[in-house]
Amino acid sequence: MTLTQEIEIADARGRRVGWRGWAALVVLMLPVLLVSVDNTVLSFALPAIALDLQPTSAQQLWIIDAYPLVLAGLLVTMGTLGDRFGRRRMLLLGASGFAAVSALSAFAPSAELLIAGRALMAVFGAMLMPSTLSLLRSIFTDRAQRRFAIAVWAAMFSAGAALGPIVGGILLEHFSWGSVFLMAVPVLIPLLVLAPLLVPESRDPKPGRIDPVSILLSMATMVPIVYAIKEVAVHGPTLPIGGLFLAGVLFGFLFVRRQLRSATPMLDMRLFRRATFSGALLVNLLSVLALVGFLYFVAQHLQLIVGLSPLQAGLALVPGLAAMIIAGLLVVPLSMRISPHILVPAALAFSVAGYATVALSTDPGAVGVLVAAFISLGIGIGMAETISNELILSSAPPEKAGSASAVSETAYEIGAVLGTSLLGGLLTAFYRSNLVIPDGVPADAAAAARETLAGAVAASGELPAGTGDALRAAAAHAFDAGVGVTSLIGAGLVVIAGVIAASTLGSNRTTTPRR
């Protein structure tokens, strides 16, 4: 029997859940909400962090990237351990550690310690997200219900992103930036209480032995590759970075070879032979890249150039994030009638239009342009994420839900890294190349301005009015010029995602096996 037939039989025999299953879904949304809030809040808190801790441009990117970099290296391992030892157990362990480290990170006195805190948060975060998605796969065995549950899962990601700027804005209006990390504690305490009561434990009944070599190889593959991508975006290609990338590829080759030769592999490589699985992963990655890249520059633009407060900037993006939530839910009935190879490219056309609106705008300072662009972007991303996540889970047998979810989350985190490092790095490069320092600006202020937009804003506030205004205007012009070019690149990446979807996702129908 083929893998496809096994999955189709499992779907055909799935039973519909009652109130307890939906109550479990509500509980599982708590960590999803927290992680998405954390990601959005950090983007909006970054200007305050930059002004307080005064990180370099590289450290500023590392504050964001440390979490997804470590996470990418551990997701497959944690997903597989969840399959073996219990997905609910891993969820509870991850929630406890995440809350504790978040509370400590709130009081980090330096950029270096904040980066370290973010890295440690990722260790426990790697236990959270694969567990939530894989538990949905084991709870909702009926595919129609599972589609809706995954749409809710994706919607909560968007809801967290919508709630994050508002809650974070209120916190940043009245407290220091560290308050945004303390939100983890009140969110995760209900999870620790309710999950043992409502969420059933699930695991692979035949998990096989633990393979420490495969664990090390998976980490040795992901960390160098993701780090090399980040460094190329910031500093350009160099021989050491190229060597690091090749090392990751070599370890990846050894990892794949070991999985193919193992009777009980850590990651079932047969999944990647399915065009639907691999195509949905790439769509997932590129969609997240487009979303995170947009948020990276729009948060800085609204606060540092337009001059909005964190709360005002958050409210400006709420319509787009609400559109993402609604689109993710409304696409569920459409996905039952329209093939994903048609529906996903059509949805992503909205995202292309959003990036094109920013790139072609003649008034980059207009808030309305950014709001309209983000609504269009959100519609496409919301639909594409719901469909791609459901296809990834449906392509894997239930007992391997943890490892399949981990692969999906790995694609998500790589997309997040690329969003900030690739698009963010390109934006930084364009900003520096276009920045013309006005006459009369001291050397130290000029150096700070060349590092980041936040550095330019901070330096302009310490200069005489005329000189400071000139420096701020020059920085805003250079930043917006970079945003225009970066938006065109973002639109091109979304087009690539649409082409991949059209050529790989195929039909949305499963064949009921003959008796």
N, C-alpha and C positions, 0 to 999 in steps of 0.2 A: 504494500500500500504506500502510495506517495505521501509526502508531507502535506500537499494541498488537500488530498482526500481526507487525511486525518483531521485537518482543521475544519473542513466542511462538515464532517460527521459530528464533530464537537459542537459546532454552531447549530446544526439541525436538532441536536438533542438538548439544547440549552433550555433551562426552565426559567420562567419569569419570576422575579423576586417580588416580595411583599413589602410592607412598611419597614421591616427591619433592614432590608437592603438599602432603601432610600435614606433611612436614618444613618446608616453606615456611610453613605455617600456624603452626607452633610458633615460628619466628623472628619472624613478624609479631606474635605476641602479646607480645613483649618491650616495645615501646613502649606498647601498650595497657595492659599491667600497670603500667608506670611512671606513666602519666598518671593512672590510677585510684588508684594508691597515693598519688601526690602530692596529689590532691584530698582524699582522706580524711585523710591525715596532717596537712594544713594545718588542717582543721577541728579536729582534736584538739590541734594545736600552738598554735592561736590563743590559748587562755588563757595559755600561757607567753610567747608573743610580746607579748600585751597587758600582762603584768606587767613584762616586760623593756624593751620599747620605749615603753610607755605611749602608744599611739596614741589619738586621739579616736575617738568612735563612728563618725564618717564614715571615718576612716583605717582603722579595723578592718574595715569593710565593703569598703573599697578594696583591702586586702591580699588579700582573697578575689576581689573582682570585677575587678581590673585585668586578670587573666589572661583570663577569658572575654570581657570587653569588647573587648580588642584582638583576641582570637581570632575573635570573631564578625565583625569587620570584614575579616578577611583570609582566612577559610576558603574562600569562593567563588573568590577570586583564586588561592590556592595550589592548590586542587583543579583549576582550569582549567589552570594552569601545569603541573601534574603530567600532565594529559592531553596537553599539547603536548610537554614536554621529557622526560617519563619519570617514572612514579610512583615507581619504585625510587630514581631519582636524587634526587627531592625528599625521600623518606624518609631517605636517608643524610645529606643536607644538614641536614635538620631535627634528626636525632639528634645530629649533631656539635655544632650550636649550642645545643641544649637542654641537653646535658650540661655544656657550658662555662659557660653563664649560670647554671645551677642551682648549680654549685660557687661562683660568685661571690656569688650571693644568700645563701648560707649564712652569709656573714660581713658582711651588711648591718648598719651601725651605727645606722641610724635607720629609722623607719617609711617615710619618703619614699623612701629608697634601696631598701628592700625592695619597695615598690610599683613602682618603676621596674624592678627586676629581674624582677618578675612580668610586667610588660608586655613586656619583651624576651623572656622565656621564651615568651610567647604567639606572638611572630613566628615562632619556630622550631617551636612546637607546632602552628601552623596547617599546617605542612608534614607533620607526622607522621600525624595521625588520618585525614584524607581518603585519604592514601596507603595506609594499612593496609586500610581498608574497600574501596577501589576495586581494590586488588590481589587481594583475595579474589574480587571479581566477575570479574576476568580469569582467575584461576587455576581457580576452580571454576565451569565452565560448565554442569555438570549441576545442575539446580535442587535435587534431593534432597540432593546432597552440599553444595551451597551453603547450604541451610537449616541443616545441621548445623554447617558452618564458621562461619556467622554466630552460631549459638547458642553456639559455643565463644568467639567474639569477645566476645559480650555477657557470657558467663560469666567471662571473664578480667577484664572491667571490674569485675564483682562480686567476683571473687577478689582483685583488687587492693585493692578497698575493704575486704575482709575481712582481708587481710594487712597493709594500711596501719596500722590501729590497733595491731596486735600488734607489728610491727617498729618503728613509730613510738613506741609506748609504751615498748618496751625502750630505744630511743635516748634518749627524753626522761627516762627514769629515771636514765640515766648521763651524758648529754651535754646540751649546750645545744640549743635549738630549731633552730639552724642545721644540725644533723646530718641533719634530715629531708630537706633539699635535696640533700645529698651522695649520697643513694641513687641519683640519676640516673646517676652515672658508672659504677658496676659493672654496672648493668642495660643500658646502651646500648653498652658496649664489645663484648659478644658480637654485638649486632645489626650493628655496623659490620664485624665480621669475617665473619659467616655469611651476611648478606643477599646480597652479591655472588655467593656460591657456590650458594645454594639458591633465591632469589627471582628469577623471570624478570622482565625489564624489560617494561613494557607502556605504550602510549601511543595516542592517537587517530591513526589513519593519515592523516586529513585534518583537522588541527586548525584550519586557517585562520590568519589573521593575529592578532598580539597587538593588543588594543584598549586602549590606555592610558586612554582616556576612560571606558570601561566599568569598568575597574579602580578608577578614582577615584570613579566614581558609586556602585559597590557599597560602598566604604568610607564614603563620605559618607552613605549610607543607613543602614548598620547602626550605626555608632558613635554618632551623635546619638540615635537611637531607643533603643538600649540604655542609654545614659547618662541620657536623660530618664526612662526607667522607673525606674532606680535612684534618681535624685534625688527623684522624686515619692514613692517609698516611704519615703525617709528624712526629707525636709523638707516633703512635701506639695506640691500643685500651685502653681506660680508662673508669672507671665507669661513670664520668660526661658526657663524649662524647657518651657513650652508652645510657645514659638517654636522651640526646638531640636527638639522632636518633629515639628512641622510641617515644618521644614527637612528632616529625615530622610525624611518621607513624600514631599515634593516631589522630592528626589533619587531616591527609590525609583521614583516615577512616570517620571522621565526615564530611569532605568536600564531599566525594563521596556519603555518605548517604543523605546529604542535596540536592545534585544535583538530585539524583534519586527520591526524594520525591517532588521536585519542578515542578510546571506546566511549568515554563519558566526558566530552569536551566541556570546558568552562563556558564557551560560547558556541552555539550550534551554527557553524558557517554555512549550512544548507539554506538558512534564511536569506542570505545575501544572493543566492542564485535566483530568487524570485524577483522579477522586475518590479512588481508592485511594492515589495518591502524596501528595496534599495532606492527606488524612485521617490517613495514617500519620505524616506529619510533625508534625501537631498532637498526636497521641497521644504521640509521642516527646517532644515539648516538655513537655507537661503531666506526663508520667510522671517525667521528670528533675526538674522543678520540685518535685513532691511528695517525691521522694527527698532532694534536696539541702536543701530546707526543713526536713525532719524531722531530718536529721543536724546542721543548723546549731544547732537549739535543744537537741537531746538531748545533744550533746557538752558544751555548757556546763552543762546541768543535772547530768549525772553527775559532772563534775569540780568545779564551783564550788558546787553546792548539796548534793549527796549526799556529796561529799568523796572520791570515788574518785580514784586515781592515773590518769595517762593510760593505762597498761597495763591496769589494771582496767576502765576505761571502755571501752577497745577490746575486751576480752574479753566484756564484757556485750553488745556488739552483734554479735559473731561469729555467734550462732545465726541472726539475721535475715539477715545477709549470706550465710551458707551456704544458707539457704532460697531466697534470690534466685538463687544459682548453680544449685541443683538444679531449681528451677522453670523456669529458662531452658532447661535441657537437656531436661527431661521434656516440655516443650510442643512439641518438634519433631515427634514422631510424632502428637500430637494435632492439630497444625496441618495435617497431611496428610489428616485425616478430618473435621475440623470447620471450618466457615467462620469466617474471622477476625472477621466482624461479630457472631458469637455468642461466640467464644472470648475475644476481648479484653475485652469488657464483663464477662464472667463472671470473668476473671482480676482485673480492676480492682476488682471487688467486695471482694476480699480487702484491697486497699489502703485502700478506704473504711472497712472495719471496723477497720483498724489505727489510722487517724487518729481514728475515733470512740471507740476504746478510751481514747486519751489524753484526748480532750475530755471524756468522761463519767466519767472515773475520779474516785473520791472521795478517793483517796490518791495525789496526783501525785508524792509522794516515793518511792513504791515502785519499786525497780529492776525487779522482776518484771513490773510493768505495762508498762514501756517495752520490755522484752525481748519480751514477747508481742506488743505492738503492732508492733514492728519486724519480727518474723517474718511477721505477716500482711501488712504493707506490702510486704515484700520478695518474697513469693510473687507478688503482683499485678504489681509493677514488673518482676520478672525475666521473666515471661511476655510482658508487653506490649512490652518493649524488644526481645526476640528477634523477635517477629512483625513489629513495625513496621519494624525495620531491614531485614528480609528483603524486605518489600513495597516499601520505597523503592528498594532496589537492583534488584529484579526489574522495576520499572516503567521502568527506564532501559536504553537500548541499551548494550552492553558498551563501545563507544568513548567514551561519555560517563559512564563509571563515576566518574571523578574529580570532576566537577562535581556529580553526583547525591550522592555521598558527602559532598561539602562542604556541600551543602544540609542533609543529614541531621545532620551535625556542627554546623552553624549552629543548627539547632533545638535540639540538645542543649545547646549553650553558652548560648543565650538562656534555656533552661529553668533552667540552673545559675545564671545571673544573677538570674532572677526568684525562684528558690528562696531566695537569700540576701537580695536587695534587697526583693522584695515581702513574702514571709513573714517574713524577718528584719527588714525595716523596720517592718512592722506589729507584730511582737513588741516591737521597741524602743519604738515609740510607746505600746503598751499598758503596757509596763514603766514608762516614765516617768510616764504618767498615773496609775498605780496605786501608785507608790512614795510612801510616807509616811515622811519623815525623822524618826527619833525625837528627842526632846528631848536636848540636850547634845552633839549632833554638830556639830563645827566647820564653818564655811562651806566651807573648801576640801575637806574630806572629803565633805560633802554634794554639792558640785559634781561630784566624782569619781564618787560613787555614782549620780548622775542620768545620767551619760554612758553607762555600761555596767554589766552585772552584775560583770564582772571588776574594774572600778573600785571598786564597792561592797565586794567581797571584800578587795581590797588595802587600802582605807581602813579597813575594820573591824579588820584586823590591827594597825594602828598606834594604835588607840584603847584606852582602859581596857576591861577584860574585859566589864563589864556593858553599856557603851555599844556596844562593838564587836559583841557578840552580838545586841543589839537591831537594829543596822543590818543585820547579815547576815540576820537573820530577816525584816526588812521587805523587803529586796531579794529574798529567796527567794520570799516571798509574792507580790510584784508580778510577778516573772518567771513563776511558775507560773500566775498568773491570765492573763497574756498568752499563755502556751502553750496554755491551754484554748481561748481564742477563736481563736487562729491555727490550731489543729488542726481546728476546725470549717470554717474557710475552706479549709484544705488538702483536707479531705474533699469539699467542694463542687467544687473544681477537678478532683479525680479523677472525680467523677460526670460533669462536663462532658466529660472525656476518653472516658468510657464511652459517652456519648450520641453523640459524634462517631464513635467506632469502629462503633457499631451502624448508623449512617446512611450511612457512606462506604466501609467496607472491603470490602463485597461478598463474593464467593466466593473461595475459595483455589485454584480450579481454572483451569488454562490449557487452551485449546483447541488441539489438534494441527491444524495447517493442512492443508488438502486438497492432495493431490498433483495 
